[in-house]
Amino acid sequence: MDEIRLNVALLRRKVPNLTTAAKSIGIRPATVSNLCTGKIDLGKAEVKTLVGLATLANCTVDELIIRGEKLNMIETQIKTLDFFAPLVKGGTTGLVARPGMGQLVILAELMHRFKKSDYTTVFLLPTTEHSELDGTTELADYVTRSVNETFAKLSGLSGDIIFITDKSYIVSGELLDLQEKLVSERMDNITTILLDLSGEVVDEDMPYGPLETIWQLDADLSTRHLYPAIHPIYSTSSIIEGVDLDQRHFNLRQRAQKLLRRYRELRSIVVVHGMNKIPNAESENYERGERLEAYFTQAFFVAEAFTGQAGKAVSMSQTLTDVESILDGKADHLSLEELKYTGSLA
């Protein structure tokens, strides 16, 4: 039987001041909060409560209810990924980048981290040789060279699996065939990560087809050596767009993106004309945006030998606390150098 949940995204969009509005029609704010977070089973909610919420949102009760399985994130402890575009368990993630922007370092780091977890990684090599993969694929638990070999390997594994491969198998249609076979075998424990070593995905609207998560790398961040260069605006996840994200995380992400958009607009002026050309009232936005951007850099374990910096892992809960501190001005005393590649603020 399908799980039913409240369409929180719809309520957020239609009723900005939800708890206040609900209270005005006799629905307790705590009830609304508990329904949104799932603490109250929607199936046990009073009909009059659902009707009231639907009235506020100007929709039907059926539109207020989502049927289907809850989306869960895989916490990587890479701050910018977990915060802006969480990895969806059982979903498909696409990396959008041009060569040299660090996508293979991100993949290597993920495989390194998954070795310390219950996840098994399987890497299906591209259809053509790529020397840049040397040193990366070795971090996978298993490396395969054909779709048939991959299906046999995946079928023989138990537990949660991270499957990584290249866009070339999408172009040939083989990946879709593989996914259909896996679905028919009821293998829903596989999380797929797709990359494109040619860099052509940057110029395509839907390079990988339907995705649960997009990690788009930012040329500007890469040029300034602010890694991992995940674009904080264009990178996203269906968890963010749906109802499965913690309310605090949702709110902080919105605030962070708003600040970073403004910071980027101001930075285009500062780079050319200097700080004296932006209004005094905007200097706080600029400086906090700069700090937030620096905070989202992170030292990777797989790069320790090259950077001389110890790898850092930061929990999702700590990332939320740190971002909130920066947005609220509690980190204004910290310099950019104190924030870059330092992990958490704790």
FENQUIDA-V361040 format. One record per pair of residues at least 6 apart in sequence whose C-alpha atoms are under 6 Angstrom apart, sorted by the first residue. I is the first residue (numbers start at 1). J is the second residue. If there is no record, write none. Layout:
i=I j=J
i=I j=J
This chain:
i=2 j=67
i=2 j=68
i=3 j=67
i=3 j=68
i=3 j=69
i=4 j=66
i=4 j=67
i=5 j=65
i=5 j=66
i=6 j=64
i=6 j=65
i=7 j=64
i=7 j=65
i=7 j=66
i=8 j=36
i=8 j=243
i=9 j=242
i=9 j=243
i=14 j=57
i=15 j=57
i=19 j=29
i=34 j=40
i=54 j=60
i=54 j=61
i=72 j=88
i=72 j=89
i=73 j=86
i=73 j=87
i=73 j=88
i=73 j=89
i=74 j=87
i=74 j=89
i=77 j=313
i=77 j=314
i=77 j=315
i=80 j=296
i=85 j=235
i=85 j=236
i=85 j=237
i=86 j=237
i=89 j=191
i=90 j=189
i=90 j=190
i=90 j=191
i=91 j=191
i=91 j=212
i=92 j=192
i=92 j=193
i=92 j=211
i=92 j=212
i=93 j=193
i=93 j=211
i=93 j=212
i=93 j=213
i=93 j=214
i=94 j=193
i=94 j=194
i=94 j=214
i=95 j=195
i=95 j=215
i=95 j=216
i=96 j=201
i=96 j=202
i=96 j=216
i=97 j=199
i=97 j=202
i=97 j=217
i=98 j=199
i=99 j=199
i=101 j=222
i=108 j=136
i=109 j=302
i=111 j=139
i=119 j=160
i=119 j=161
i=120 j=161
i=121 j=140
i=121 j=141
i=121 j=161
i=121 j=162
i=121 j=163
i=122 j=140
i=122 j=142
i=122 j=143
i=122 j=163
i=123 j=143
i=123 j=164
i=123 j=165
i=124 j=143
i=124 j=144
i=124 j=145
i=124 j=165
i=125 j=145
i=126 j=166
i=144 j=150
i=160 j=189
i=161 j=190
i=162 j=190
i=162 j=191
i=162 j=192
i=163 j=192
i=164 j=192
i=164 j=193
i=164 j=194
i=165 j=194
i=166 j=194
i=166 j=195
i=166 j=196
i=167 j=196
i=169 j=175
i=201 j=207
i=212 j=237
i=212 j=238
i=213 j=236
i=213 j=237
i=214 j=235
i=214 j=236
i=215 j=235
i=216 j=230
i=216 j=231
i=216 j=235
i=217 j=229
i=217 j=230
i=217 j=231
i=218 j=229
i=218 j=230
i=218 j=231
i=221 j=229
i=222 j=229
i=226 j=297
i=227 j=297
i=239 j=245
i=259 j=289
i=260 j=289
i=263 j=286
i=263 j=289
i=291 j=336
i=294 j=339
i=294 j=340
i=295 j=339
i=295 j=340
i=297 j=340
i=297 j=341
i=298 j=341
i=299 j=311
i=299 j=312
i=299 j=341
i=300 j=311
i=301 j=311
i=304 j=310
i=312 j=343
